[in-house]
Amino acid sequence: MTMTRDHGGGIDAAVATYGGVRANWLDLSTGINPVAYPVPALPDDAWTALPDAGAFNGLNAAARDFWRVPAGAEVLAAPGASALIARIPSLMAPGKVEITAPTYNEHLAAFRAAGWSEGTGGARVIVHPNNPDGRVWDEGDLGDNPLTVIDESFCDVMPGASLVHLAARPGVVVLKSFGKFWGLAGLRLGFAIAAAETIARLSEMIGPWAVSGPALATGAAALRDAAWAETTRARLSADALRLDGLMTRAGARVIGGTDLFRLYDVESAAAWQVRLARAHIWSRVFPYSETYLRLGLPGPGDWTRLESALT
């Protein structure tokens, strides 16, 4: 059975249907921070040399500190969390995988591609907080599986809820995405946090020099910038509330989400998407729901544009 792997983004296709030029579209279909971390000045050898051990060690040390990685767990940087998601099913012989839907569809696609089928008793995957409804899980929800994947791609807006303290347990893999909270999705940087044996196997799967020199340097600088993270969390929280107010006044009902994206119930998600697309604003709809509409946060200069499109 072929699985539809729908995602946010796809502005080129939206332009082909609704016109305009890519640069003038407002993409609210993803959960990427619209105010990205300012990319620091990079040393020349970040571009010209193969990344060496020191650069990887510096990034991993910054990640350990930022996410409070427990003793007994190791950190692996990769070219995006998606690269890790594709390889994690190969950590075990194929069996049954339990993934509570609806959620981010790459997990099920990756397990299916590796020969797994849906069911209980083998692997368990949770997206924490969940995409798209923002469900927050706790330790008691996990059960006792030989392989447990905790995808915390959107958890940096709520670090107190993180389950990273479980990462030293055998078979537990915690995933982190750099592109969402720091707004640098094009950098392609993600992390796995797990016991040393698991990290060693994943490292072999992704091969040497998997992360570019610019990504290593930028990621390390961003993860060490605690003040930026704290200020950003406060802004995102305020903007999420502002978006809820705007959408509620336009007739939508808030279902949930995170401080990086919001999920609404509307009479017809397709009609809302077309309405916004005519104003060159792209939103997210889902193949499994006629009423779910998801919006990311507008940037500082884009609120009036969204409000005009809704009114």
Summary of the structure (lengths in Angstrom):
residues: 311
radius of gyration: 19.6
end to end distance: 42.2
largest distance: 55.2
contacts: 1004
relative contact order: 0.18
helix: 42%
strand: 19%
